[in-house]
Amino acid sequence: MIDPVTVNNQLAAIVSDGSSFTVAPGQITLYPGDTVTFNNLTRDPAVIIFPDERIFGTNMLSIEPDNKASALVPADFNMFGSYPYAIYFPNQRVFAHASMPIIIIYPRKD
């Protein structure tokens, strides 16, 4: 019998102060089976670019303004480590340069 595990849903907000974009929190800690939900609170479409498509099964997520998008770390994921990612705003032709976001994936201990 497999023991149940605690699955987390981490939230990240993409925001703008009118002149720059950022994401908070800047560091997201995940475990295999966890989900992260990005909430685009800006007026611009955003594209989240991940360094390795094996993390979430894709290397990009597109999010329209005032919308959310989620990504799941596969339960069998085993490439533990830290992964910087970027958020691009195609209409503005800029990256969220006010932050340097990172996702850290640890092995599950439960």
Biopython code that builds the backbone (N, CA, C, O; Angstrom):
import numpy as np
from Bio.PDB.StructureBuilder import StructureBuilder

atoms = [
    (1, "MET", "N", (0.839, -1.188, 0.000)),
    (1, "MET", "CA", (0.000, 0.000, 0.000)),
    (1, "MET", "C", (0.880, 1.246, 0.000)),
    (1, "MET", "O", (1.868, 1.313, 0.732)),
    (2, "ILE", "N", (0.529, 2.214, -0.805)),
    (2, "ILE", "CA", (1.281, 3.460, -0.885)),
    (2, "ILE", "C", (0.722, 4.434, 0.132)),
    (2, "ILE", "O", (-0.488, 4.641, 0.220)),
    (3, "ASP", "N", (1.621, 5.028, 0.896)),
    (3, "ASP", "CA", (1.191, 6.035, 1.863)),
    (3, "ASP", "C", (0.791, 7.305, 1.125)),
    (3, "ASP", "O", (1.432, 7.675, 0.141)),
    (4, "PRO", "N", (-0.254, 7.972, 1.585)),
    (4, "PRO", "CA", (-0.622, 9.239, 0.956)),
    (4, "PRO", "C", (0.456, 10.284, 1.230)),
    (4, "PRO", "O", (1.104, 10.269, 2.276)),
    (5, "VAL", "N", (0.630, 11.173, 0.287)),
    (5, "VAL", "CA", (1.612, 12.241, 0.458)),
    (5, "VAL", "C", (0.886, 13.573, 0.502)),
    (5, "VAL", "O", (-0.228, 13.719, -0.001)),
    (6, "THR", "N", (1.537, 14.517, 1.104)),
    (6, "THR", "CA", (0.993, 15.865, 1.143)),
    (6, "THR", "C", (1.352, 16.558, -0.159)),
    (6, "THR", "O", (2.530, 16.690, -0.492)),
    (7, "VAL", "N", (0.353, 16.995, -0.889)),
    (7, "VAL", "CA", (0.579, 17.697, -2.145)),
    (7, "VAL", "C", (0.316, 19.176, -1.904)),
    (7, "VAL", "O", (-0.709, 19.563, -1.342)),
    (8, "ASN", "N", (1.258, 19.980, -2.338)),
    (8, "ASN", "CA", (1.157, 21.422, -2.132)),
    (8, "ASN", "C", (0.778, 22.124, -3.421)),
    (8, "ASN", "O", (1.120, 21.674, -4.515)),
    (9, "ASN", "N", (0.076, 23.218, -3.279)),
    (9, "ASN", "CA", (-0.188, 24.114, -4.395)),
    (9, "ASN", "C", (0.406, 25.457, -4.017)),
    (9, "ASN", "O", (-0.155, 26.181, -3.195)),
    (10, "GLN", "N", (1.530, 25.786, -4.611)),
    (10, "GLN", "CA", (2.194, 27.054, -4.353)),
    (10, "GLN", "C", (1.616, 28.113, -5.284)),
    (10, "GLN", "O", (1.267, 27.823, -6.428)),
    (11, "LEU", "N", (1.518, 29.329, -4.792)),
    (11, "LEU", "CA", (0.989, 30.441, -5.572)),
    (11, "LEU", "C", (2.082, 31.461, -5.833)),
    (11, "LEU", "O", (2.906, 31.739, -4.962)),
    (12, "ALA", "N", (2.085, 32.020, -7.043)),
    (12, "ALA", "CA", (3.018, 33.087, -7.396)),
    (12, "ALA", "C", (2.234, 34.172, -8.124)),
    (12, "ALA", "O", (1.426, 33.875, -9.004)),
    (13, "ALA", "N", (2.470, 35.412, -7.761)),
    (13, "ALA", "CA", (1.773, 36.545, -8.373)),
    (13, "ALA", "C", (2.725, 37.308, -9.285)),
    (13, "ALA", "O", (3.847, 37.637, -8.900)),
    (14, "ILE", "N", (2.264, 37.581, -10.485)),
    (14, "ILE", "CA", (3.017, 38.407, -11.430)),
    (14, "ILE", "C", (2.396, 39.790, -11.369)),
    (14, "ILE", "O", (1.204, 39.956, -11.628)),
    (15, "VAL", "N", (3.212, 40.788, -11.025)),
    (15, "VAL", "CA", (2.687, 42.134, -10.794)),
    (15, "VAL", "C", (3.527, 43.178, -11.523)),
    (15, "VAL", "O", (4.639, 42.904, -11.973)),
    (16, "SER", "N", (2.962, 44.383, -11.626)),
    (16, "SER", "CA", (3.653, 45.507, -12.241)),
    (16, "SER", "C", (3.373, 46.762, -11.440)),
    (16, "SER", "O", (2.285, 46.943, -10.894)),
    (17, "ASP", "N", (4.377, 47.624, -11.380)),
    (17, "ASP", "CA", (4.173, 48.925, -10.738)),
    (17, "ASP", "C", (3.973, 50.015, -11.785)),
    (17, "ASP", "O", (3.998, 51.204, -11.469)),
    (18, "GLY", "N", (3.775, 49.601, -13.029)),
    (18, "GLY", "CA", (3.587, 50.554, -14.115)),
    (18, "GLY", "C", (4.818, 50.733, -14.971)),
    (18, "GLY", "O", (4.711, 51.079, -16.148)),
    (19, "SER", "N", (5.997, 50.501, -14.396)),
    (19, "SER", "CA", (7.223, 50.652, -15.179)),
    (19, "SER", "C", (8.078, 49.389, -15.194)),
    (19, "SER", "O", (8.949, 49.243, -16.052)),
    (20, "SER", "N", (7.843, 48.488, -14.268)),
    (20, "SER", "CA", (8.600, 47.234, -14.253)),
    (20, "SER", "C", (7.693, 46.104, -13.784)),
    (20, "SER", "O", (6.648, 46.328, -13.172)),
    (21, "PHE", "N", (8.123, 44.891, -14.087)),
    (21, "PHE", "CA", (7.363, 43.696, -13.745)),
    (21, "PHE", "C", (8.176, 42.835, -12.793)),
    (21, "PHE", "O", (9.406, 42.832, -12.838)),
    (22, "THR", "N", (7.479, 42.106, -11.930)),
    (22, "THR", "CA", (8.151, 41.203, -11.003)),
    (22, "THR", "C", (7.216, 40.046, -10.671)),
    (22, "THR", "O", (6.027, 40.077, -10.989)),
    (23, "VAL", "N", (7.775, 39.028, -10.029)),
    (23, "VAL", "CA", (6.986, 37.898, -9.559)),
    (23, "VAL", "C", (7.291, 37.696, -8.085)),
    (23, "VAL", "O", (8.436, 37.834, -7.657)),
    (24, "ALA", "N", (6.267, 37.370, -7.312)),
    (24, "ALA", "CA", (6.454, 37.142, -5.881)),
    (24, "ALA", "C", (5.669, 35.904, -5.474)),
    (24, "ALA", "O", (4.518, 35.752, -5.883)),
    (25, "PRO", "N", (6.247, 35.034, -4.698)),
    (25, "PRO", "CA", (7.601, 35.125, -4.170)),
    (25, "PRO", "C", (8.633, 34.833, -5.257)),
    (25, "PRO", "O", (8.335, 34.196, -6.267)),
    (26, "GLY", "N", (9.826, 35.305, -5.028)),
    (26, "GLY", "CA", (10.908, 35.088, -5.979)),
    (26, "GLY", "C", (11.438, 33.671, -5.946)),
    (26, "GLY", "O", (12.032, 33.208, -6.920)),
    (27, "GLN", "N", (11.234, 32.981, -4.848)),
    (27, "GLN", "CA", (11.681, 31.589, -4.708)),
    (27, "GLN", "C", (10.481, 30.710, -4.389)),
    (27, "GLN", "O", (9.744, 30.964, -3.437)),
    (28, "ILE", "N", (10.299, 29.676, -5.196)),
    (28, "ILE", "CA", (9.207, 28.723, -5.000)),
    (28, "ILE", "C", (9.817, 27.362, -4.718)),
    (28, "ILE", "O", (10.635, 26.875, -5.499)),
    (29, "THR", "N", (9.428, 26.745, -3.612)),
    (29, "THR", "CA", (9.911, 25.413, -3.253)),
    (29, "THR", "C", (8.827, 24.395, -3.562)),
    (29, "THR", "O", (7.691, 24.516, -3.103)),
    (30, "LEU", "N", (9.195, 23.388, -4.348)),
    (30, "LEU", "CA", (8.250, 22.355, -4.759)),
    (30, "LEU", "C", (8.832, 20.970, -4.514)),
    (30, "LEU", "O", (10.039, 20.802, -4.340)),
    (31, "TYR", "N", (7.950, 19.992, -4.504)),
    (31, "TYR", "CA", (8.296, 18.579, -4.390)),
    (31, "TYR", "C", (7.574, 17.841, -5.509)),
    (31, "TYR", "O", (6.581, 18.348, -6.032)),
    (32, "PRO", "N", (8.048, 16.648, -5.893)),
    (32, "PRO", "CA", (7.323, 15.891, -6.907)),
    (32, "PRO", "C", (5.844, 15.749, -6.527)),
    (32, "PRO", "O", (5.510, 15.444, -5.382)),
    (33, "GLY", "N", (4.980, 15.973, -7.498)),
    (33, "GLY", "CA", (3.539, 15.919, -7.273)),
    (33, "GLY", "C", (2.915, 17.260, -6.929)),
    (33, "GLY", "O", (1.691, 17.383, -6.920)),
    (34, "ASP", "N", (3.736, 18.271, -6.644)),
    (34, "ASP", "CA", (3.224, 19.600, -6.305)),
    (34, "ASP", "C", (2.840, 20.383, -7.559)),
    (34, "ASP", "O", (3.281, 20.083, -8.669)),
    (35, "THR", "N", (2.014, 21.384, -7.342)),
    (35, "THR", "CA", (1.568, 22.284, -8.405)),
    (35, "THR", "C", (1.935, 23.711, -8.033)),
    (35, "THR", "O", (1.882, 24.091, -6.863)),
    (36, "VAL", "N", (2.306, 24.495, -9.032)),
    (36, "VAL", "CA", (2.471, 25.933, -8.833)),
    (36, "VAL", "C", (1.455, 26.625, -9.730)),
    (36, "VAL", "O", (1.281, 26.256, -10.891)),
    (37, "THR", "N", (0.789, 27.628, -9.179)),
    (37, "THR", "CA", (-0.185, 28.416, -9.932)),
    (37, "THR", "C", (0.328, 29.841, -10.028)),
    (37, "THR", "O", (0.599, 30.487, -9.015)),
    (38, "PHE", "N", (0.459, 30.324, -11.253)),
    (38, "PHE", "CA", (0.900, 31.689, -11.508)),
    (38, "PHE", "C", (-0.334, 32.543, -11.783)),
    (38, "PHE", "O", (-1.179, 32.182, -12.602)),
    (39, "ASN", "N", (-0.430, 33.671, -11.096)),
    (39, "ASN", "CA", (-1.553, 34.589, -11.240)),
    (39, "ASN", "C", (-1.034, 35.872, -11.883)),
    (39, "ASN", "O", (-0.282, 36.621, -11.260)),
    (40, "ASN", "N", (-1.431, 36.125, -13.123)),
    (40, "ASN", "CA", (-0.985, 37.319, -13.837)),
    (40, "ASN", "C", (-1.887, 38.493, -13.459)),
    (40, "ASN", "O", (-2.994, 38.632, -13.980)),
    (41, "LEU", "N", (-1.407, 39.321, -12.561)),
    (41, "LEU", "CA", (-2.173, 40.469, -12.070)),
    (41, "LEU", "C", (-1.864, 41.746, -12.842)),
    (41, "LEU", "O", (-2.192, 42.843, -12.387)),
    (42, "THR", "N", (-1.234, 41.610, -14.004)),
    (42, "THR", "CA", (-0.891, 42.777, -14.818)),
    (42, "THR", "C", (-1.937, 42.982, -15.907)),
    (42, "THR", "O", (-2.885, 42.207, -16.033)),
    (43, "ARG", "N", (-1.748, 44.038, -16.689)),
    (43, "ARG", "CA", (-2.632, 44.325, -17.826)),
    (43, "ARG", "C", (-2.088, 43.753, -19.129)),
    (43, "ARG", "O", (-2.644, 43.989, -20.202)),
    (44, "ASP", "N", (-0.991, 42.994, -19.026)),
    (44, "ASP", "CA", (-0.322, 42.485, -20.219)),
    (44, "ASP", "C", (-0.245, 40.967, -20.216)),
    (44, "ASP", "O", (-0.098, 40.357, -19.157)),
    (45, "PRO", "N", (-0.345, 40.344, -21.401)),
    (45, "PRO", "CA", (-0.104, 38.906, -21.474)),
    (45, "PRO", "C", (1.331, 38.606, -21.044)),
    (45, "PRO", "O", (2.238, 39.406, -21.275)),
    (46, "ALA", "N", (1.524, 37.458, -20.423)),
    (46, "ALA", "CA", (2.855, 37.057, -19.954)),
    (46, "ALA", "C", (3.165, 35.651, -20.457)),
    (46, "ALA", "O", (2.272, 34.819, -20.620)),
    (47, "VAL", "N", (4.447, 35.407, -20.698)),
    (47, "VAL", "CA", (4.921, 34.080, -21.072)),
    (47, "VAL", "C", (5.977, 33.681, -20.048)),
    (47, "VAL", "O", (6.986, 34.367, -19.885)),
    (48, "ILE", "N", (5.739, 32.572, -19.362)),
    (48, "ILE", "CA", (6.714, 32.064, -18.400)),
    (48, "ILE", "C", (7.572, 31.047, -19.128)),
    (48, "ILE", "O", (7.056, 30.121, -19.754)),
    (49, "ILE", "N", (8.878, 31.222, -19.045)),
    (49, "ILE", "CA", (9.824, 30.364, -19.759)),
    (49, "ILE", "C", (10.612, 29.554, -18.740)),
    (49, "ILE", "O", (11.316, 30.111, -17.898)),
    (50, "PHE", "N", (10.486, 28.234, -18.827)),
    (50, "PHE", "CA", (11.189, 27.326, -17.920)),
    (50, "PHE", "C", (12.440, 26.783, -18.606)),
    (50, "PHE", "O", (12.440, 26.606, -19.824)),
    (51, "PRO", "N", (13.515, 26.512, -17.845)),
    (51, "PRO", "CA", (14.780, 26.095, -18.448)),
    (51, "PRO", "C", (14.780, 24.672, -18.990)),
    (51, "PRO", "O", (15.611, 24.333, -19.833)),
    (52, "ASP", "N", (13.866, 23.841, -18.522)),
    (52, "ASP", "CA", (13.869, 22.431, -18.912)),
    (52, "ASP", "C", (12.429, 21.940, -18.927)),
    (52, "ASP", "O", (11.747, 21.987, -17.904)),
    (53, "GLU", "N", (11.964, 21.471, -20.072)),
    (53, "GLU", "CA", (10.557, 21.072, -20.167)),
    (53, "GLU", "C", (10.223, 19.843, -19.336)),
    (53, "GLU", "O", (9.046, 19.548, -19.128)),
    (54, "ARG", "N", (11.229, 19.120, -18.855)),
    (54, "ARG", "CA", (10.953, 17.958, -18.006)),
    (54, "ARG", "C", (10.404, 18.364, -16.637)),
    (54, "ARG", "O", (9.798, 17.538, -15.955)),
    (55, "ILE", "N", (10.599, 19.605, -16.227)),
    (55, "ILE", "CA", (10.099, 20.046, -14.923)),
    (55, "ILE", "C", (8.573, 19.989, -14.893)),
    (55, "ILE", "O", (7.984, 19.420, -13.974)),
    (56, "PHE", "N", (7.945, 20.578, -15.895)),
    (56, "PHE", "CA", (6.483, 20.654, -15.924)),
    (56, "PHE", "C", (5.866, 20.028, -17.172)),
    (56, "PHE", "O", (4.652, 20.106, -17.362)),
    (57, "GLY", "N", (6.676, 19.411, -18.021)),
    (57, "GLY", "CA", (6.161, 18.846, -19.261)),
    (57, "GLY", "C", (6.034, 19.866, -20.377)),
    (57, "GLY", "O", (5.529, 19.548, -21.454)),
    (58, "THR", "N", (6.485, 21.083, -20.134)),
    (58, "THR", "CA", (6.479, 22.156, -21.130)),
    (58, "THR", "C", (7.581, 23.137, -20.765)),
    (58, "THR", "O", (7.989, 23.215, -19.607)),
    (59, "ASN", "N", (8.061, 23.883, -21.746)),
    (59, "ASN", "CA", (9.059, 24.902, -21.412)),
    (59, "ASN", "C", (8.458, 26.305, -21.378)),
    (59, "ASN", "O", (9.166, 27.277, -21.113)),
    (60, "MET", "N", (7.130, 26.417, -21.649)),
    (60, "MET", "CA", (6.485, 27.729, -21.608)),
    (60, "MET", "C", (5.030, 27.622, -21.168)),
    (60, "MET", "O", (4.335, 26.650, -21.465)),
    (61, "LEU", "N", (4.598, 28.649, -20.456)),
    (61, "LEU", "CA", (3.182, 28.825, -20.111)),
    (61, "LEU", "C", (2.795, 30.239, -20.515)),
    (61, "LEU", "O", (3.507, 31.190, -20.192)),
    (62, "SER", "N", (1.697, 30.388, -21.205)),
    (62, "SER", "CA", (1.179, 31.716, -21.551)),
    (62, "SER", "C", (0.002, 32.030, -20.642)),
    (62, "SER", "O", (-0.857, 31.184, -20.392)),
    (63, "ILE", "N", (-0.021, 33.266, -20.152)),
    (63, "ILE", "CA", (-1.097, 33.685, -19.249)),
    (63, "ILE", "C", (-1.603, 35.053, -19.689)),
    (63, "ILE", "O", (-0.837, 36.011, -19.790)),
    (64, "GLU", "N", (-2.882, 35.126, -19.944)),
    (64, "GLU", "CA", (-3.508, 36.400, -20.292)),
    (64, "GLU", "C", (-3.635, 37.266, -19.031)),
    (64, "GLU", "O", (-3.565, 36.744, -17.919)),
    (65, "PRO", "N", (-3.821, 38.576, -19.194)),
    (65, "PRO", "CA", (-3.995, 39.453, -18.032)),
    (65, "PRO", "C", (-5.148, 38.982, -17.146)),
    (65, "PRO", "O", (-6.170, 38.499, -17.633)),
    (66, "ASP", "N", (-4.962, 39.134, -15.852)),
    (66, "ASP", "CA", (-5.977, 38.763, -14.855)),
    (66, "ASP", "C", (-6.422, 37.307, -14.958)),
    (66, "ASP", "O", (-7.581, 36.986, -14.695)),
    (67, "ASN", "N", (-5.508, 36.439, -15.338)),
    (67, "ASN", "CA", (-5.782, 35.007, -15.422)),
    (67, "ASN", "C", (-4.704, 34.231, -14.692)),
    (67, "ASN", "O", (-3.679, 34.780, -14.286)),
    (68, "LYS", "N", (-4.960, 32.939, -14.535)),
    (68, "LYS", "CA", (-4.028, 32.044, -13.849)),
    (68, "LYS", "C", (-3.665, 30.884, -14.762)),
    (68, "LYS", "O", (-4.419, 30.522, -15.665)),
    (69, "ALA", "N", (-2.499, 30.313, -14.508)),
    (69, "ALA", "CA", (-2.072, 29.086, -15.181)),
    (69, "ALA", "C", (-1.308, 28.255, -14.169)),
    (69, "ALA", "O", (-0.539, 28.783, -13.365)),
    (70, "SER", "N", (-1.527, 26.954, -14.216)),
    (70, "SER", "CA", (-0.881, 26.050, -13.263)),
    (70, "SER", "C", (0.034, 25.076, -13.979)),
    (70, "SER", "O", (-0.164, 24.757, -15.151)),
    (71, "ALA", "N", (1.040, 24.612, -13.252)),
    (71, "ALA", "CA", (1.976, 23.615, -13.764)),
    (71, "ALA", "C", (2.244, 22.601, -12.660)),
    (71, "ALA", "O", (2.404, 22.961, -11.494)),
    (72, "LEU", "N", (2.289, 21.338, -13.041)),
    (72, "LEU", "CA", (2.456, 20.231, -12.101)),
    (72, "LEU", "C", (3.827, 19.601, -12.265)),
    (72, "LEU", "O", (4.237, 19.281, -13.381)),
    (73, "VAL", "N", (4.543, 19.419, -11.148)),
    (73, "VAL", "CA", (5.783, 18.648, -11.163)),
    (73, "VAL", "C", (5.377, 17.176, -11.165)),
    (73, "VAL", "O", (4.662, 16.749, -10.258)),
    (74, "PRO", "N", (5.806, 16.385, -12.152)),
    (74, "PRO", "CA", (5.405, 14.978, -12.176)),
    (74, "PRO", "C", (5.789, 14.257, -10.887)),
    (74, "PRO", "O", (6.825, 14.549, -10.289)),
    (75, "ALA", "N", (4.959, 13.327, -10.471)),
    (75, "ALA", "CA", (5.203, 12.587, -9.224)),
    (75, "ALA", "C", (6.503, 11.800, -9.267)),
    (75, "ALA", "O", (7.100, 11.544, -8.222)),
    (76, "ASP", "N", (6.955, 11.410, -10.464)),
    (76, "ASP", "CA", (8.192, 10.631, -10.576)),
    (76, "ASP", "C", (9.411, 11.495, -10.905)),
    (76, "ASP", "O", (10.465, 10.963, -11.253)),
    (77, "PHE", "N", (9.280, 12.814, -10.798)),
    (77, "PHE", "CA", (10.384, 13.734, -11.091)),
    (77, "PHE", "C", (11.547, 13.457, -10.150)),
    (77, "PHE", "O", (11.348, 13.314, -8.944)),
    (78, "ASN", "N", (12.778, 13.378, -10.701)),
    (78, "ASN", "CA", (13.938, 13.088, -9.850)),
    (78, "ASN", "C", (15.168, 13.932, -10.182)),
    (78, "ASN", "O", (16.272, 13.602, -9.747)),
    (79, "MET", "N", (15.000, 14.998, -10.934)),
    (79, "MET", "CA", (16.126, 15.887, -11.247)),
    (79, "MET", "C", (16.105, 17.063, -10.272)),
    (79, "MET", "O", (15.871, 18.208, -10.656)),
    (80, "PHE", "N", (16.353, 16.753, -9.017)),
    (80, "PHE", "CA", (16.221, 17.743, -7.954)),
    (80, "PHE", "C", (17.280, 18.826, -8.102)),
    (80, "PHE", "O", (18.409, 18.563, -8.518)),
    (81, "GLY", "N", (16.894, 20.038, -7.756)),
    (81, "GLY", "CA", (17.821, 21.151, -7.850)),
    (81, "GLY", "C", (17.079, 22.460, -7.971)),
    (81, "GLY", "O", (15.878, 22.544, -7.716)),
    (82, "SER", "N", (17.824, 23.488, -8.369)),
    (82, "SER", "CA", (17.235, 24.819, -8.508)),
    (82, "SER", "C", (17.201, 25.200, -9.984)),
    (82, "SER", "O", (18.131, 24.925, -10.742)),
    (83, "TYR", "N", (16.113, 25.835, -10.361)),
    (83, "TYR", "CA", (15.852, 26.174, -11.752)),
    (83, "TYR", "C", (15.405, 27.629, -11.867)),
    (83, "TYR", "O", (14.267, 27.953, -11.526)),
    (84, "PRO", "N", (16.286, 28.506, -12.343)),
    (84, "PRO", "CA", (15.845, 29.870, -12.618)),
    (84, "PRO", "C", (14.870, 29.845, -13.796)),
    (84, "PRO", "O", (14.989, 29.005, -14.687)),
    (85, "TYR", "N", (13.928, 30.751, -13.795)),
    (85, "TYR", "CA", (13.001, 30.858, -14.915)),
    (85, "TYR", "C", (12.780, 32.329, -15.221)),
    (85, "TYR", "O", (13.158, 33.199, -14.437)),
    (86, "ALA", "N", (12.168, 32.601, -16.363)),
    (86, "ALA", "CA", (11.977, 33.987, -16.789)),
    (86, "ALA", "C", (10.515, 34.223, -17.134)),
    (86, "ALA", "O", (9.785, 33.303, -17.504)),
    (87, "ILE", "N", (10.109, 35.475, -17.005)),
    (87, "ILE", "CA", (8.763, 35.884, -17.406)),
    (87, "ILE", "C", (8.916, 37.003, -18.432)),
    (87, "ILE", "O", (9.542, 38.030, -18.170)),
    (88, "TYR", "N", (8.332, 36.780, -19.599)),
    (88, "TYR", "CA", (8.445, 37.719, -20.713)),
    (88, "TYR", "C", (7.076, 38.317, -21.024)),
    (88, "TYR", "O", (6.053, 37.636, -20.959)),
    (89, "PHE", "N", (7.082, 39.594, -21.361)),
    (89, "PHE", "CA", (5.866, 40.311, -21.730)),
    (89, "PHE", "C", (5.990, 40.729, -23.190)),
    (89, "PHE", "O", (6.589, 41.762, -23.487)),
    (90, "PRO", "N", (5.424, 39.932, -24.114)),
    (90, "PRO", "CA", (5.630, 40.193, -25.540)),
    (90, "PRO", "C", (5.111, 41.549, -26.013)),
    (90, "PRO", "O", (5.735, 42.161, -26.879)),
    (91, "ASN", "N", (4.008, 42.033, -25.484)),
    (91, "ASN", "CA", (3.486, 43.336, -25.921)),
    (91, "ASN", "C", (4.422, 44.479, -25.552)),
    (91, "ASN", "O", (4.515, 45.471, -26.276)),
    (92, "GLN", "N", (5.110, 44.340, -24.431)),
    (92, "GLN", "CA", (6.036, 45.373, -23.965)),
    (92, "GLN", "C", (7.471, 45.108, -24.427)),
    (92, "GLN", "O", (8.323, 45.995, -24.385)),
    (93, "ARG", "N", (7.723, 43.863, -24.872)),
    (93, "ARG", "CA", (9.063, 43.420, -25.279)),
    (93, "ARG", "C", (10.066, 43.543, -24.143)),
    (93, "ARG", "O", (11.197, 43.988, -24.337)),
    (94, "VAL", "N", (9.626, 43.138, -22.946)),
    (94, "VAL", "CA", (10.510, 43.179, -21.774)),
    (94, "VAL", "C", (10.320, 41.917, -20.941)),
    (94, "VAL", "O", (9.287, 41.250, -21.001)),
    (95, "PHE", "N", (11.345, 41.621, -20.170)),
    (95, "PHE", "CA", (11.275, 40.555, -19.182)),
    (95, "PHE", "C", (10.935, 41.163, -17.830)),
    (95, "PHE", "O", (11.105, 42.365, -17.623)),
    (96, "ALA", "N", (10.459, 40.339, -16.919)),
    (96, "ALA", "CA", (10.235, 40.779, -15.536)),
    (96, "ALA", "C", (11.612, 40.931, -14.899)),
    (96, "ALA", "O", (12.087, 40.038, -14.197)),
    (97, "HIS", "N", (12.234, 42.055, -15.151)),
    (97, "HIS", "CA", (13.621, 42.271, -14.726)),
    (97, "HIS", "C", (13.746, 42.730, -13.276)),
    (97, "HIS", "O", (14.858, 42.833, -12.758)),
    (98, "ALA", "N", (12.633, 43.003, -12.620)),
    (98, "ALA", "CA", (12.701, 43.436, -11.224)),
    (98, "ALA", "C", (12.824, 42.246, -10.277)),
    (98, "ALA", "O", (12.846, 42.417, -9.058)),
    (99, "SER", "N", (12.905, 41.045, -10.835)),
    (99, "SER", "CA", (13.093, 39.854, -10.004)),
    (99, "SER", "C", (13.887, 38.824, -10.794)),
    (99, "SER", "O", (13.934, 38.863, -12.023)),
    (100, "MET", "N", (14.501, 37.918, -10.078)),
    (100, "MET", "CA", (15.201, 36.794, -10.695)),
    (100, "MET", "C", (14.608, 35.534, -10.087)),
    (100, "MET", "O", (15.210, 34.943, -9.190)),
    (101, "PRO", "N", (13.435, 35.110, -10.558)),
    (101, "PRO", "CA", (12.719, 34.009, -9.918)),
    (101, "PRO", "C", (13.413, 32.662, -10.085)),
    (101, "PRO", "O", (14.112, 32.414, -11.067)),
    (102, "ILE", "N", (13.199, 31.810, -9.103)),
    (102, "ILE", "CA", (13.814, 30.488, -9.103)),
    (102, "ILE", "C", (12.837, 29.476, -8.509)),
    (102, "ILE", "O", (12.100, 29.776, -7.569)),
    (103, "ILE", "N", (12.849, 28.287, -9.071)),
    (103, "ILE", "CA", (12.071, 27.168, -8.534)),
    (103, "ILE", "C", (13.062, 26.151, -8.002)),
    (103, "ILE", "O", (13.992, 25.758, -8.706)),
    (104, "ILE", "N", (12.870, 25.724, -6.763)),
    (104, "ILE", "CA", (13.723, 24.701, -6.153)),
    (104, "ILE", "C", (12.866, 23.463, -5.946)),
    (104, "ILE", "O", (11.790, 23.529, -5.352)),
    (105, "ILE", "N", (13.358, 22.333, -6.443)),
    (105, "ILE", "CA", (12.616, 21.080, -6.308)),
    (105, "ILE", "C", (13.434, 20.120, -5.460)),
    (105, "ILE", "O", (14.565, 19.769, -5.797)),
    (106, "TYR", "N", (12.836, 19.707, -4.357)),
    (106, "TYR", "CA", (13.461, 18.785, -3.407)),
    (106, "TYR", "C", (12.808, 17.413, -3.513)),
    (106, "TYR", "O", (11.661, 17.303, -3.948)),
    (107, "PRO", "N", (13.538, 16.355, -3.114)),
    (107, "PRO", "CA", (12.889, 15.040, -3.042)),
    (107, "PRO", "C", (11.880, 15.016, -1.904)),
    (107, "PRO", "O", (12.074, 15.662, -0.874)),
    (108, "ARG", "N", (10.817, 14.277, -2.095)),
    (108, "ARG", "CA", (9.787, 14.135, -1.070)),
    (108, "ARG", "C", (10.306, 13.290, 0.079)),
    (108, "ARG", "O", (11.016, 12.305, -0.127)),
    (109, "LYS", "N", (9.943, 13.684, 1.288)),
    (109, "LYS", "CA", (10.377, 12.931, 2.468)),
    (109, "LYS", "C", (9.209, 12.359, 3.237)),
    (109, "LYS", "O", (9.396, 11.815, 4.325)),
    (110, "ASP", "N", (8.010, 12.469, 2.698)),
    (110, "ASP", "CA", (6.861, 11.946, 3.423)),
    (110, "ASP", "C", (6.376, 10.643, 2.817)),
    (110, "ASP", "O", (5.409, 10.058, 3.304)),
]
sb = StructureBuilder()
sb.init_structure("model")
sb.init_model(0)
sb.init_chain("A")
sb.init_seg("    ")
for serial, (resi, resn, name, xyz) in enumerate(atoms, 1):
    if name == "N":
        sb.init_residue(resn, " ", resi, " ")
    sb.init_atom(name, np.array(xyz, "f"), 0.0, 1.0, " ", f" {name:<3s}", serial, name[0])
structure = sb.get_structure()
